[in-house]
């Protein structure tokens, strides 16, 4: 009986690894068949209602399409400067994309007159957010930093991935070590979401150490890794958190 259970577990893991490698290979071949960089930016709205710009960063083998439900909900809530960064995880790395994120955040603030931005990253995108905020000076200009199913401590499946970004997601990588050794500042407000049905990034990896700063951790039991950005509860949670961050501050009254 034990041997059968062990064989079943091994078979399940091997199947997962094979699916991961097949997905990564197809994604790589598709990206490299055209523009090698596939670096692009998508804009929605112009910030005419005065809310802070929101920048989205997708995950490994992802695209801006994963943000459609959240983008629609945020637009309906009054966030009208929405920006999605796209990148090729096979030909670039987290440091380079984080630099682009900083540059685009500054442009968005200049264009709208806002004093800060909100950042939302899914999976690998959350590591890009952390690099930009913790190590590239974006902390002072970020109201809320949201990471969704992000492998803060790495994911074992990244050992079978392709490209620089996959190597940076491996447990114990230089990137993860650097981020772990860099103290989180008191700003921004961090919102960390993870799914109970996530088989790629376990909860122990998806959660940030909340002892150093203000971190809100939200768990959605039935959300999976690839579906979490479309999960209705996750979308509601993010909209609520960003509205909370953008609420008017009470005026100081002189004594």
BAFI-3210 file (N, C-alpha, C; in Angstrom, 3 decimals, decimal comma, padded with zeros to 6 digits):
// residues 255
n [1|2|3|4|5|6|7|8|9|10|11|12|13|14|15|16|17|18|19|20|21|22|23|24|25|26|27|28|29|30|31|32|33|34|35|36|37|38|39|40|41|42|43|44|45|46|47|48|49|50|51|52|53|54|55|56|57|58|59|60|61|62|63|64|65|66|67|68|69|70|71|72|73|74|75|76|77|78|79|80|81|82|83|84|85|86|87|88|89|90|91|92|93|94|95|96|97|98|99|100|101|102|103|104|105|106|107|108|109|110|111|112|113|114|115|116|117|118|119|120|121|122|123|124|125|126|127|128|129|130|131|132|133|134|135|136|137|138|139|140|141|142|143|144|145|146|147|148|149|150|151|152|153|154|155|156|157|158|159|160|161|162|163|164|165|166|167|168|169|170|171|172|173|174|175|176|177|178|179|180|181|182|183|184|185|186|187|188|189|190|191|192|193|194|195|196|197|198|199|200|201|202|203|204|205|206|207|208|209|210|211|212|213|214|215|216|217|218|219|220|221|222|223|224|225|226|227|228|229|230|231|232|233|234|235|236|237|238|239|240|241|242|243|244|245|246|247|248|249|250|251|252|253|254|255]
n.u [000,828|001,887|003,904|002,421|001,135|003,356|004,316|002,175|002,299|004,791|004,281|002,347|003,809|005,747|004,112|003,234|005,630|006,248|004,112|004,658|007,184|006,478|004,655|006,373|008,237|006,643|005,743|008,187|009,071|007,038|007,381|009,996|009,796|008,936|009,180|012,003|012,244|009,659|008,771|006,441|003,920|000,728|-001,968|-004,745|-007,197|-006,801|-006,382|-008,243|-009,924|-008,438|-007,425|-004,731|-002,337|-002,386|-000,268|000,303|001,958|002,617|003,020|005,395|005,561|003,198|000,635|-000,848|-003,502|-004,374|-005,230|-007,748|-010,428|-009,843|-008,885|-011,188|-012,849|-011,428|-011,451|-014,187|-014,373|-013,254|-010,561|-008,644|-006,267|-004,603|-002,062|-000,243|002,600|004,481|006,676|009,470|010,158|012,179|014,293|015,053|015,578|014,644|015,767|016,099|013,444|012,318|013,611|012,402|009,818|010,071|010,745|008,424|006,524|007,269|006,811|004,042|003,168|004,077|002,496|-000,111|-000,117|-000,218|000,862|001,822|001,900|000,095|001,046|000,768|001,495|001,606|002,595|005,746|005,765|005,301|007,773|009,210|007,953|008,761|011,572|011,703|010,576|011,930|014,661|015,197|014,341|011,602|009,875|009,157|007,318|005,180|001,940|000,418|001,538|000,957|001,158|000,532|000,104|002,903|006,223|007,888|009,769|010,694|010,056|009,813|009,251|010,426|012,931|012,729|012,084|012,664|015,101|016,350|014,625|013,295|015,400|015,876|013,702|014,148|014,453|016,641|018,057|020,209|018,817|016,495|017,755|018,985|016,715|015,523|017,357|017,148|015,747|012,278|010,699|008,833|006,856|005,704|002,226|001,865|000,135|-000,605|-001,535|-002,691|-003,491|-005,443|-005,653|-003,409|-000,894|001,588|002,965|003,455|001,783|003,631|005,662|004,466|003,890|004,812|007,279|005,836|006,727|008,363|007,091|004,014|001,923|-000,592|-002,152|-003,908|-005,908|-007,301|-009,157|-010,025|-008,678|-006,574|-003,215|-002,971|-005,451|-005,995|-005,868|-008,192|-010,085|-013,064|-013,260|-010,627|-010,317|-012,227|-011,056|-008,647|-009,551|-010,918|-008,781|-007,184|-008,939|-009,212|-006,610|-006,543|-008,324|-009,475|-007,320|-007,769|-008,060|-005,635|-006,243|-005,581|-004,632]
n.v [-001,209|001,288|001,571|001,874|004,296|005,997|005,737|006,888|009,540|010,291|010,013|011,975|014,289|014,174|014,451|017,047|018,464|017,903|019,181|021,815|022,235|021,811|023,909|026,085|025,731|025,981|028,588|029,977|029,381|030,579|033,268|033,799|033,455|035,747|039,111|039,444|040,691|041,335|043,361|045,559|048,084|048,668|050,934|052,233|054,628|057,941|058,933|060,817|061,205|061,592|059,551|057,423|056,199|052,800|050,094|047,111|043,950|041,096|037,475|034,709|033,543|034,848|037,303|040,513|039,915|038,492|040,309|041,289|040,986|042,250|044,715|045,790|045,963|047,782|050,043|050,566|051,337|053,792|054,098|055,331|055,397|053,029|050,704|048,296|046,325|044,429|041,663|039,600|036,668|034,936|036,187|038,319|039,694|039,873|042,210|043,967|044,328|045,443|047,899|049,070|049,213|051,116|053,396|053,681|054,111|056,613|058,163|057,892|059,231|061,814|062,374|062,353|063,900|062,760|061,786|059,332|055,781|052,681|049,290|046,123|042,773|039,572|036,366|035,781|038,472|039,738|039,554|041,264|043,657|043,835|044,098|046,578|048,279|047,766|047,929|049,777|052,336|052,951|052,863|055,217|056,327|054,698|053,708|051,372|048,048|045,178|041,717|038,715|035,378|035,000|033,747|034,252|032,950|031,295|028,662|025,197|024,218|025,978|025,080|023,592|025,328|027,685|030,097|033,339|034,446|032,230|030,951|032,826|032,496|030,196|028,417|029,871|031,395|034,039|036,440|036,125|035,859|038,380|040,057|039,078|039,877|042,580|045,124|045,701|048,777|051,233|052,202|051,106|050,177|046,792|044,259|040,979|038,233|034,891|031,597|028,844|026,627|026,593|025,025|025,555|027,635|027,308|028,114|028,791|029,950|032,023|034,000|037,027|038,129|039,601|041,013|043,221|045,436|047,042|044,653|043,183|040,140|037,982|035,177|033,003|030,286|028,633|029,428|029,016|028,830|029,824|030,889|032,770|035,575|036,142|035,459|036,049|036,823|037,600|039,742|041,539|041,954|043,290|045,633|046,785|047,212|049,065|051,214|051,873|052,747|054,990|056,756|060,001|061,905|062,996|066,460|068,450|070,180|073,251|073,843]
n.w [000,000|000,874|-001,006|-003,328|-002,834|-002,704|-005,325|-006,663|-005,765|-006,792|-009,530|-009,886|-009,320|-011,347|-013,579|-013,195|-013,402|-016,085|-017,382|-016,679|-017,933|-020,597|-021,004|-020,564|-022,634|-024,951|-024,591|-024,658|-027,293|-028,758|-028,070|-028,931|-031,619|-032,708|-031,867|-029,964|-027,515|-026,673|-025,094|-023,886|-023,347|-022,041|-021,970|-020,182|-019,939|-018,412|-015,890|-015,061|-012,874|-010,680|-009,037|-007,850|-010,235|-011,446|-011,755|-013,484|-013,344|-014,985|-014,601|-014,928|-018,199|-018,641|-019,578|-020,409|-020,478|-018,265|-016,443|-017,021|-015,628|-013,127|-013,955|-015,131|-012,872|-011,257|-012,892|-012,860|-010,240|-010,229|-010,817|-013,190|-014,550|-015,773|-016,179|-017,926|-017,808|-020,061|-020,664|-021,654|-020,248|-020,865|-022,060|-020,558|-017,213|-013,702|-012,593|-014,766|-015,698|-013,429|-013,410|-015,633|-014,632|-012,579|-014,115|-015,707|-013,741|-012,752|-015,044|-015,236|-012,930|-013,487|-015,725|-014,747|-012,488|-010,049|-006,736|-006,132|-006,855|-007,369|-007,173|-008,731|-008,760|-010,253|-009,275|-010,532|-011,179|-008,750|-007,488|-009,096|-008,460|-005,764|-006,067|-007,387|-005,473|-003,004|-003,632|-005,597|-005,119|-005,317|-003,218|-001,816|-003,483|-003,732|-002,992|-002,418|-002,508|-004,141|-003,998|-005,684|-005,295|-005,225|-005,411|-002,876|-001,354|-003,257|-005,718|-006,235|-008,752|-010,483|-011,023|-013,251|-015,187|-017,909|-018,948|-017,660|-015,676|-014,588|-013,297|-011,314|-009,673|-008,300|-005,230|-002,862|-004,676|-005,957|-006,280|-004,620|-002,171|-001,912|-001,825|000,488|002,383|002,394|004,123|004,585|003,937|005,887|004,345|001,158|001,858|002,149|000,442|000,493|-001,311|-001,520|-002,789|-001,656|-003,256|-004,763|-006,517|-007,364|-006,048|-002,772|000,352|002,370|000,958|-000,372|001,420|002,985|005,388|008,059|010,218|010,039|008,900|007,843|006,790|004,954|004,854|002,810|002,317|-000,059|-000,164|-002,359|-004,613|-007,416|-008,844|-011,519|-011,931|-010,058|-010,407|-011,642|-009,877|-008,160|-005,444|-004,907|-006,682|-005,594|-003,082|-003,716|-004,986|-002,833|-001,024|-002,448|-002,762|-000,092|000,431|-001,159|-000,069|000,991|003,060|006,436|007,163|008,868|011,819|013,224|016,603]
ca.u [000,000|002,758|004,610|001,472|000,941|004,583|004,336|001,152|002,825|005,864|003,665|001,684|004,849|006,344|003,138|003,249|006,882|006,136|003,207|005,385|008,209|005,796|004,139|007,499|008,827|005,727|005,768|009,477|009,101|006,119|007,965|011,217|009,499|008,676|010,036|012,718|012,066|008,224|008,544|005,419|003,150|-000,649|-002,550|-006,198|-007,605|-005,838|-006,324|-008,987|-010,640|-007,511|-006,894|-003,350|-002,175|-002,183|000,581|000,211|003,098|002,194|003,982|006,170|004,731|001,905|000,375|-001,738|-004,873|-004,758|-005,730|-009,018|-011,468|-009,402|-008,826|-012,567|-013,351|-010,749|-011,982|-015,510|-014,224|-012,719|-009,128|-008,670|-004,944|-004,218|-000,917|000,247|003,928|004,704|008,100|009,819|010,877|013,248|015,410|015,351|015,532|013,862|016,384|015,817|012,024|012,089|014,037|011,328|008,682|010,364|010,653|007,033|005,822|007,584|006,100|002,616|002,957|004,256|001,381|-001,382|000,019|-000,367|002,068|002,224|001,278|-000,165|001,682|000,155|002,262|001,204|003,667|007,033|005,540|005,434|009,208|009,596|007,473|009,643|012,863|011,539|010,248|012,928|016,060|015,361|013,862|010,197|009,087|008,648|006,290|004,208|000,934|000,126|002,242|000,183|001,740|-000,481|000,712|004,306|007,149|008,854|010,837|010,990|009,184|010,622|009,013|011,298|014,132|012,476|011,743|013,670|015,375|016,890|013,623|013,055|016,514|015,746|012,621|014,529|014,780|018,042|018,706|020,823|017,769|015,678|018,623|019,126|015,446|015,321|018,285|016,835|014,648|011,127|010,490|007,526|005,939|004,253|001,425|001,953|-001,012|-000,102|-002,632|-002,315|-004,631|-005,349|-005,575|-002,198|000,030|002,875|003,596|002,798|001,518|004,826|006,496|003,687|003,659|005,946|007,501|005,098|007,226|009,121|006,300|002,583|001,636|-001,915|-002,113|-005,258|-005,909|-008,550|-008,962|-010,303|-007,991|-005,396|-002,135|-003,216|-006,787|-006,191|-006,073|-009,581|-010,947|-013,938|-012,891|-009,340|-010,587|-012,886|-010,095|-007,693|-010,268|-011,160|-007,520|-006,730|-009,848|-008,829|-005,352|-006,759|-009,322|-008,949|-006,789|-008,402|-007,261|-005,150|-006,839|-004,697|-005,206]
ca.v [000,000|002,460|001,672|002,391|005,714|006,686|005,783|007,844|010,875|010,534|010,186|013,280|015,315|014,121|015,020|018,496|018,959|017,823|020,243|023,076|022,350|021,953|025,270|027,007|025,569|026,578|030,031|030,460|029,293|031,586|034,591|033,969|033,402|037,109|040,097|038,760|041,360|041,395|044,377|046,493|048,719|048,952|051,990|052,415|055,826|059,037|059,431|062,066|061,365|061,930|058,438|057,072|055,213|051,412|049,386|045,657|043,198|039,695|036,479|033,900|033,087|035,512|038,422|041,483|039,409|037,975|041,400|041,814|041,205|043,228|046,011|046,258|046,326|049,000|051,138|050,866|051,964|055,141|054,124|055,520|055,341|051,635|050,457|046,922|046,075|043,079|041,381|038,238|036,059|034,083|036,988|039,401|039,216|040,695|043,527|044,811|044,679|046,355|049,224|049,582|049,525|052,400|054,445|053,870|054,696|058,047|058,781|057,928|060,301|063,082|062,581|062,521|064,793|061,993|061,738|057,946|054,757|051,371|048,245|044,800|041,761|038,178|035,366|036,437|039,916|040,228|039,726|042,483|044,746|043,935|044,634|048,006|049,015|047,596|048,125|050,763|053,651|053,228|052,793|056,540|056,743|053,609|053,681|049,969|047,045|043,940|040,520|037,674|034,057|035,276|032,842|035,055|032,035|030,431|027,529|024,085|024,015|026,859|024,321|022,995|026,401|028,129|031,522|033,986|034,649|030,953|030,732|033,744|032,024|028,973|028,635|030,135|032,160|035,298|037,461|035,916|036,142|039,832|040,631|038,679|040,597|044,004|045,418|046,391|050,100|051,403|052,390|051,216|049,147|045,565|043,354|039,689|037,295|033,554|030,708|027,543|025,588|026,845|023,892|026,036|028,400|026,974|029,255|029,178|030,768|033,161|034,964|037,855|038,322|040,814|041,589|044,428|046,556|046,772|043,713|042,565|038,843|037,500|033,835|032,589|028,831|027,919|030,071|028,336|029,734|030,463|031,484|033,646|036,969|036,260|035,010|037,159|037,277|038,291|041,031|042,401|042,303|044,280|046,902|047,332|047,699|050,269|052,300|052,249|053,498|056,253|057,599|061,310|062,003|064,083|067,690|068,799|071,411|073,908|073,943]
ca.w [000,000|000,932|-002,284|-004,304|-002,530|-003,103|-006,781|-007,083|-005,492|-007,763|-010,845|-009,893|-009,413|-012,683|-014,511|-012,984|-013,992|-017,539|-017,826|-016,514|-018,969|-021,886|-021,066|-020,690|-023,964|-025,924|-024,370|-025,156|-028,755|-029,281|-027,877|-029,705|-033,047|-033,135|-031,210|-028,890|-026,229|-026,388|-024,071|-024,319|-022,286|-022,409|-021,148|-020,180|-019,215|-018,273|-014,519|-014,985|-011,609|-009,611|-008,253|-008,179|-011,307|-011,050|-012,721|-013,395|-013,856|-015,060|-014,140|-015,875|-019,324|-018,581|-020,475|-019,806|-020,480|-016,946|-015,609|-017,534|-014,617|-012,132|-014,629|-015,267|-011,545|-010,816|-013,700|-012,330|-008,917|-010,390|-011,154|-014,637|-015,180|-015,583|-017,048|-017,842|-018,377|-020,584|-020,807|-022,055|-019,130|-021,366|-022,563|-019,625|-015,835|-012,774|-012,411|-015,929|-015,732|-012,296|-013,853|-016,488|-013,772|-011,935|-015,132|-016,108|-012,593|-012,739|-016,167|-014,909|-011,960|-014,197|-016,650|-014,033|-011,347|-008,806|-005,930|-005,887|-007,690|-006,779|-007,976|-008,570|-009,478|-010,101|-009,297|-010,762|-011,165|-007,381|-007,220|-009,805|-007,606|-004,597|-006,496|-007,678|-004,237|-001,952|-004,017|-006,665|-004,720|-005,606|-001,978|-001,451|-004,441|-003,843|-001,946|-002,115|-003,311|-004,047|-004,609|-005,808|-005,552|-005,538|-004,711|-002,121|-000,944|-004,389|-006,022|-006,723|-010,174|-011,271|-011,416|-014,554|-016,094|-018,859|-018,971|-016,454|-014,629|-013,917|-012,370|-010,172|-008,809|-007,614|-003,809|-002,583|-005,743|-005,525|-006,193|-003,425|-001,028|-001,823|-001,372|001,875|003,254|002,327|005,038|004,031|004,513|006,524|003,228|001,084|002,494|001,371|000,453|000,004|-001,533|-001,997|-002,926|-001,007|-004,280|-005,556|-006,496|-007,864|-004,963|-001,507|001,240|003,119|000,084|-000,876|002,498|003,393|006,817|008,420|011,469|009,799|008,414|007,760|005,714|005,016|004,190|002,521|001,738|-000,696|-000,155|-003,604|-005,739|-007,926|-009,248|-012,810|-011,966|-008,907|-010,794|-012,097|-008,780|-007,760|-004,104|-005,003|-007,330|-004,605|-002,032|-004,215|-005,167|-001,496|-000,453|-003,154|-002,388|001,270|000,368|-001,880|000,572|001,400|004,414|007,194|007,264|010,199|012,349|014,197|017,947]
c.u [000,864|003,482|003,687|001,243|002,152|004,666|003,333|001,635|003,898|005,282|002,997|002,701|005,482|005,403|003,124|004,495|006,795|005,215|003,907|006,401|007,581|005,271|005,265|008,113|007,944|005,750|007,054|009,500|008,199|006,723|009,155|010,981|009,222|009,674|010,691|012,485|010,627|007,931|007,523|004,683|001,755|-001,221|-004,073|-006,510|-006,473|-005,788|-007,148|-009,733|-009,714|-007,007|-005,481|-003,311|-001,918|-001,375|000,538|001,463|002,724|003,318|004,705|005,240|003,349|001,753|-000,595|-003,182|-005,319|-005,402|-007,134|-010,098|-011,090|-009,359|-010,222|-013,131|-012,717|-011,237|-013,353|-015,472|-013,578|-011,237|-009,016|-007,307|-004,385|-003,170|-000,432|001,597|004,013|006,195|008,285|010,697|012,057|014,466|015,764|015,328|014,791|014,443|016,035|014,361|011,683|012,517|012,994|010,118|008,875|010,185|009,196|006,200|006,043|006,864|004,613|002,313|003,101|003,036|000,081|-001,316|-000,142|000,958|002,573|001,512|000,912|000,413|001,035|000,936|001,748|002,415|005,027|006,896|005,643|006,887|009,739|009,153|008,399|011,004|012,771|011,336|011,395|014,326|016,283|014,660|012,405|009,320|008,434|007,499|005,193|003,238|000,654|000,911|001,542|000,951|000,702|000,209|002,177|005,237|008,250|010,028|011,172|009,946|010,016|010,425|009,904|012,587|013,971|012,070|012,927|013,874|015,838|015,869|013,304|014,159|016,396|014,624|012,969|014,854|016,276|018,768|019,287|019,780|016,968|016,483|018,762|017,853|015,187|016,202|018,037|015,591|013,512|010,961|009,094|006,451|006,520|003,537|001,457|000,679|-000,574|-001,269|-002,099|-003,541|-004,408|-005,240|-004,352|-001,233|001,412|003,650|002,863|002,687|002,775|005,761|005,790|003,503|004,940|006,071|006,871|005,609|007,865|008,268|004,838|002,295|000,265|-001,851|-003,529|-005,178|-007,279|-008,451|-009,120|-009,631|-006,744|-004,377|-002,459|-004,563|-006,978|-006,446|-007,496|-010,579|-011,750|-013,571|-011,580|-009,528|-011,226|-011,898|-009,143|-008,365|-010,506|-009,896|-007,048|-007,642|-009,527|-007,570|-005,561|-007,796|-008,697|-008,443|-007,460|-007,469|-006,845|-005,733|-005,925|-005,389|-005,478]
c.v [001,261|002,679|002,262|003,882|006,524|006,818|006,793|009,279|011,238|010,796|011,547|014,401|015,339|014,727|016,539|019,120|018,970|018,909|021,586|023,270|022,508|023,366|026,264|026,938|026,206|028,100|030,634|030,482|030,347|032,973|034,812|033,893|034,788|038,047|039,451|039,415|041,262|042,371|045,369|047,032|048,976|049,968|051,958|053,658|056,825|059,616|060,672|062,274|061,529|060,787|058,081|056,080|053,819|050,723|047,894|045,015|041,713|038,760|035,777|033,322|033,734|036,592|039,363|040,987|038,891|039,041|041,865|041,999|042,267|044,626|046,610|046,725|047,618|050,213|051,550|051,551|053,345|055,236|054,178|055,792|053,962|051,276|049,027|046,806|044,623|042,875|039,922|037,628|035,199|034,877|038,154|038,836|040,221|042,094|044,466|045,255|045,630|047,771|049,871|049,990|050,867|053,544|054,730|054,455|056,202|058,773|058,920|059,049|061,671|063,399|062,905|063,538|064,092|061,958|060,339|057,026|053,560|050,319|046,895|043,800|040,362|037,271|036,045|037,959|040,515|040,417|040,974|043,710|044,927|044,531|046,139|048,820|048,959|048,053|049,206|052,085|053,946|053,227|054,127|056,991|055,690|053,642|052,268|049,078|045,708|042,808|039,407|036,360|034,186|034,348|033,617|034,209|031,044|029,351|026,420|023,850|024,887|026,161|023,730|024,047|026,812|029,640|032,092|034,112|033,359|030,674|031,621|033,343|030,750|029,267|028,826|030,909|033,462|036,391|037,327|036,198|037,643|040,487|040,300|039,424|042,096|044,290|046,133|047,743|050,179|051,735|051,632|050,216|047,920|044,743|042,069|038,714|035,957|032,656|029,363|026,400|025,765|025,677|024,280|026,758|028,091|028,186|029,725|030,049|032,047|034,260|035,710|037,877|039,643|041,482|042,953|045,640|046,149|045,901|043,103|041,268|038,307|036,154|033,512|031,085|028,142|028,538|029,290|029,326|030,501|031,172|032,576|035,098|037,214|035,883|036,198|037,707|038,039|039,670|041,997|042,866|043,401|045,628|047,573|047,926|048,982|051,459|052,801|053,114|054,876|057,162|058,926|061,296|063,165|065,286|067,939|070,128|071,993|074,051|075,409]
c.w [000,000|-000,381|-003,350|-004,099|-002,993|-004,623|-007,321|-006,899|-006,513|-009,147|-010,966|-010,052|-010,801|-013,724|-014,409|-013,602|-015,510|-018,091|-017,764|-017,643|-020,351|-022,061|-021,298|-022,086|-025,026|-025,821|-024,924|-026,677|-029,391|-029,195|-028,797|-031,211|-033,608|-032,518|-030,003|-027,544|-025,753|-025,257|-024,602|-023,111|-022,822|-021,436|-021,271|-019,356|-019,061|-016,863|-014,286|-013,672|-010,414|-008,756|-008,729|-009,342|-010,730|-012,145|-012,434|-013,987|-013,814|-014,618|-015,268|-016,937|-019,334|-019,638|-019,788|-019,756|-019,112|-016,078|-015,990|-016,457|-013,580|-012,734|-014,765|-013,931|-011,043|-011,602|-013,199|-010,981|-009,004|-010,664|-012,682|-015,249|-014,866|-016,624|-016,842|-018,536|-018,836|-020,828|-021,193|-020,965|-019,571|-021,812|-021,659|-018,211|-014,962|-012,642|-013,552|-015,961|-014,585|-012,650|-014,747|-015,670|-013,068|-012,931|-015,502|-014,975|-012,530|-013,874|-015,860|-013,915|-012,613|-015,061|-015,933|-012,899|-010,012|-008,053|-005,655|-006,863|-006,825|-007,724|-007,674|-009,404|-009,196|-010,219|-009,446|-010,737|-009,781|-006,977|-007,919|-009,018|-006,409|-004,956|-006,737|-006,403|-003,238|-002,344|-005,080|-006,387|-004,954|-004,356|-001,639|-002,343|-004,612|-002,681|-001,471|-003,059|-003,084|-004,721|-004,552|-006,167|-005,945|-004,755|-003,975|-001,631|-002,051|-004,594|-006,660|-008,216|-011,045|-011,691|-012,808|-015,584|-016,955|-018,731|-017,643|-015,330|-013,876|-012,905|-011,141|-009,232|-008,053|-006,149|-003,615|-003,654|-005,193|-005,367|-004,908|-002,151|-000,825|-001,299|000,102|002,852|003,259|003,145|004,326|004,722|005,126|005,499|002,043|001,975|001,583|001,538|-000,237|-000,103|-002,015|-001,980|-002,275|-001,991|-005,180|-005,408|-007,026|-006,769|-003,660|-000,598|001,963|002,283|-000,335|000,156|002,827|004,909|007,217|009,692|011,255|009,459|008,355|006,541|005,956|004,220|004,036|001,818|001,169|-000,955|-001,508|-004,823|-006,125|-008,460|-010,528|-012,879|-010,922|-009,308|-011,282|-011,013|-008,242|-006,386|-004,093|-005,619|-006,337|-003,536|-002,495|-004,411|-003,816|-000,896|-001,139|-002,888|-000,986|001,259|-000,256|-001,210|001,008|002,829|005,152|007,297|008,703|010,617|013,413|015,536|018,286]
res [x|x|x|x|x|x|x|x|x|x|x|x|x|x|x|x|x|x|x|x|x|x|x|x|x|x|x|x|x|x|x|x|x|x|x|x|x|x|x|x|x|x|x|x|x|x|x|x|x|x|x|x|x|x|x|x|x|x|x|x|x|x|x|x|x|x|x|x|x|x|x|x|x|x|x|x|x|x|x|x|x|x|x|x|x|x|x|x|x|x|x|x|x|x|x|x|x|x|x|x|x|x|x|x|x|x|x|x|x|x|x|x|x|x|x|x|x|x|x|x|x|x|x|x|x|x|x|x|x|x|x|x|x|x|x|x|x|x|x|x|x|x|x|x|x|x|x|x|x|x|x|x|x|x|x|x|x|x|x|x|x|x|x|x|x|x|x|x|x|x|x|x|x|x|x|x|x|x|x|x|x|x|x|x|x|x|x|x|x|x|x|x|x|x|x|x|x|x|x|x|x|x|x|x|x|x|x|x|x|x|x|x|x|x|x|x|x|x|x|x|x|x|x|x|x|x|x|x|x|x|x|x|x|x|x|x|x|x|x|x|x|x|x|x|x|x|x|x|x|x|x|x|x|x|x]
***
